[in-house]
Structure formats: structure tokens, C-alpha cells
Amino acid sequence: MSATAVHSLWTMAGGVTSAAPVEKFKAPVIEYAQLTPVLIVIGVAVVGVLVEAFVPRRARYYTQVFLTVVALAAAFAAVIGLAAGGYGTTKAHIAAMGAIAIDGPTLFLQGTILLTSLVAVFTFAERRLDPAAHGNHVDSFAAQAASVPGSDSEKAAVRAGFTTTEVFPLVLFSVAGMLVFPAANDLLTLFVALEVFSLPLYLLCAVARRKRLMSQEAAVKYFLLGAFSSAFLLFGIALLYGYAGSVSYATIANVVDGSVTRIDPALADTMGNDALLLIGGAMILTGLLFKVGAVPFHMWTPDVYQGAPTPVTGFMAAATKVAAFGALLRLLYVVLPGLAWDWRPVMWAVAIVTMLGGAIVAITQTDIKRLLAYSSIAHAGFILAGVIATTPDGISSVLFYLGAYSFVTVGAFAVVTLVRDAGGEATHLSKWAGLGRRSPLVAAVFAVFLLAFAGIPLTSGFSGKFAVFKAAADGGAGGLVVVGVISSAIAAFFYIRVIVLMFFSEPKADGPTVAVPSPLTMTTIGVGVAVTLVLGLAPQYFLDLASQAGVFVR
């Protein structure tokens, strides 16, 4: 029997006399030129995986470092090209069948993520800080990540001079996810991007060369709590889909506003159900606030920052915050502006407990990496003040703050890698006593970063805080500004305490030494200091840039 006969029998059996006209499947329209920054990073990450398989072990390190630096620099050049072509302003539009928004905030945040990652990768490539093992240079990462800490196979890997060069493609995959995260224009793209940048980070946290068990514990904590946050986000996406009948940001915003025209009959019963909207929106916010490190979703931050290899901590602390705040801004300003009366009071509370919680708990810390972790929690609260402003100035002030904060953070963690004793990095605060007399330059540079964190005038931290607090005050959140200023004063206490410890304490006889780094880490620290001072002394150009880039395409 012929296929057409079978088809006609089947349609008659179903009570249909004629076959319905078959719609042709339309090929998706993808604007590849506008997605070049992401495509370059993903493409080179795949090449990096192949390098691990085919390039001899001796040449892998140099190949991977070269590829990673070229990929990030080329992707940044592509972002500049798109911005120069007007895609941040007049040509801003929704690309990739509605999945990605190409607009000012996307390009600004992508540029910040790429530059921060480029500077952070130099600390990954550093191989002069630890003494050579068996005649081989060593970096911050385990000789063989798969071997059990302390086992014979690990000792054999160290003797053979193995290095975990897989960290470079992992960084690139993570960066690719971060580039898509703030640009996502539908909830599924948001979720996929979240997983793409989180999974490599879980692995990177586990591969420290020293204190391997602590590093693996940090990775497991991060993975378990990250899985929780992903589950919240996914459940929230399901509820919002039930509410609006779509995962597209624009459609959900229209249903929230009541301006939707066509209702899907299958979703007629649930569409417009406010309980789905409120619970779904709250769950998605929970997932994003976890990534940002806001209280009460901050539990992972101090443990992970302390346990992860310090180059990874610096990269994660800077780039993840930029990506997560970008996604949070887009969600609140594009999808849920009609719900501002509902989410603003909640975000007020989160911002207040985040600012105060981060600043107060940091005072009790005795480990420099944990102190910087609580400091980053307090900064998440300051940035949330700008998010709550719900004005164009709010967006541009948050963009500026993220740019300023990310370079200070990478620079500060790069300095932490230099202070070492026999067990590796000396992160206990008591070890830093008298550092200013042993190594005045390193202590002075670290003091500049701490003053920027504290928001002292003539540093980028002051310009950022001033912009965010001004936007919050103009947006009717004056109370938040008062709490923010009090939190800043509390935070200034522990930053100044570290400076006093470094310059006004007697150095101990068995104190740590400051390792002399290669030009790679010097570049990272130098860029951090330069950005801190430039954005502090002459911030106007960059504030104007952020305000031009502060308009979301809808």
C-alpha cells in the first residue's frame, strides 16, 4: 500500500476528509554578526578542549594562555565594533528570534565582563609565585585534578610537572555564559546561560594546588547551593509561563500591564492569575539574588571565596556580579515594571539587610579572603540601592558601579596571591601585620584598593557609591541612602583596620614574604590601580558612557 493511501485512510479514520495544508517549517533567523562576542568566546573554548586532547603536554600551557587572551581581546573588540555601529543606541533590537537583546546595557556589561576576565586570566597564568617543584614551574591549580589529595598519583603528577591547563577553556565557557546572561530576552535563555556559566565555576573552585580538601569542600558547597538556586529559578520560570503563556520578556510584561490582545485558549484559565505571577517572580528573583550574593542568599559566599584558588575567587567575585546584576536589572525593568509596587518593598528589605549584614559581620573576620567576601556582600547591597531607584539614572549608576567595582576586586585578590608563607598564601590577617615595612609598594597598592572599597573620595569606589546613592535618593529611596551611608561608615572601619595593621604594626620575625610576580600579575594589579584612580579622579566620561548605555530595548 502506498504512503498516500495510508495517509488518506488515517485522516478518514480520524473523521477528517481532507489533509490540512502542511505549514512549511521556517528556518530560524539568527543575526550572527551581532552575536560575534559570544561566538568568538565559545568557539575558542571548544578549540581549547581540542588542545587538551591533541597538543603535547609540554606546549599546552602556552597554547591555552595565548588562545584565551586572544579570544577575550577579540570578543572585546567585537563589542566595541557593535557599539560603534550604533547597536547600543539607535540600532538596539531583539536578535536571535527574540532570545537575545542587543542594546546599551548588554554591550556595556559584556565589555565589562570581557575586560575583567582578560585581566583575571593573567592571574590564572601566573607561575612564579610558588617555588619550582622538581624543576617545574607551578601555578595555583592542582597538578592533576582527578587524583585524590595526598595520594601517590598526586605526588607522581607533581613530580612529572603536570598542570591543570583545562582551567583556561573552563574560564572561556564560563565567560560565554556570562555574556549571554544579562542579554537574555526570554526566561529559557536566561536559565541556559545561568547553567553555562555556573557549571565551569563549580569545577574551577575545586582545583586549588594548596589546601585541596578545603578547595573541594568549597566547590561542593557552591554546587549544592547553586543547584538549589537553579531549582528556584526554574520553578519560577514554570509559574511565569503558566501566568503569561510565554517565556518571552515582552509578552510577560504585556500580560502584567494588561495590554495583551490574544489569549492562548489552553492557558485561558491560568493567564492573569496573580498568585502565579507573584510566586513565580519571587522565585526567579531568589535565583538571581543568590548569584549576586545578597542576604539571606549569601551563605555560600565566604566559604567559597576562602576555599577556591585565589585567581578563581577574583574572577568569580568580579565577573559573576556584573552578569547577575545585569540580568536582575533587565528582569525588573523590562519584565516586571508593572509590579514595581510589589517588588520594591521586598528589595528595600533585601538591600538593607545586605548592606548592614555584610558590613557588620566583616568586622569579626580574621581571614583576608573571608573579609573581602563579606565586603562583596555589602557592595551587593549598595548596588541594589541603585536597582531600586527605578529611574534611568538608576540603571546607569549600577552599570558604572559594576565597572568600577569589578577591577578593584580583581586587583585586590591579585595582591592577596603575592603574600605567602611556607603553606602557600598567608591569608590570616595576623600574618599581614607590618607588611607595609617589609614591602611598602604591595601594601600601598592594597591600601588603594581598600580605600576604593570603603568609598573614600578620589577613588572609583566614591564615584560609584555617590552615583548609586544619588539615583536612589532621586528615585524616592532616601531611607536606603541613610542606611547605605551608615553601612559604609561601618565598612570603612574594617578596611582602615587592615591598613593600620599593615603600616603601623611591627612585622613578625616569622612573617610571610611577598613573592615577586611575573609581568602577568603585575599587569592585573597595575590595571586595577589605574582604573581605580581614573574613575575616581575623572569619572565624568564613564558616567556619560553608562548613561548613554542605560536604555533597555523592549
Summary of the structure (lengths in Angstrom):
residues: 554
radius of gyration: 25.0
end to end distance: 53.9
largest distance: 96.3
contacts: 2049
relative contact order: 0.10
helix: 71%
strand: 4%
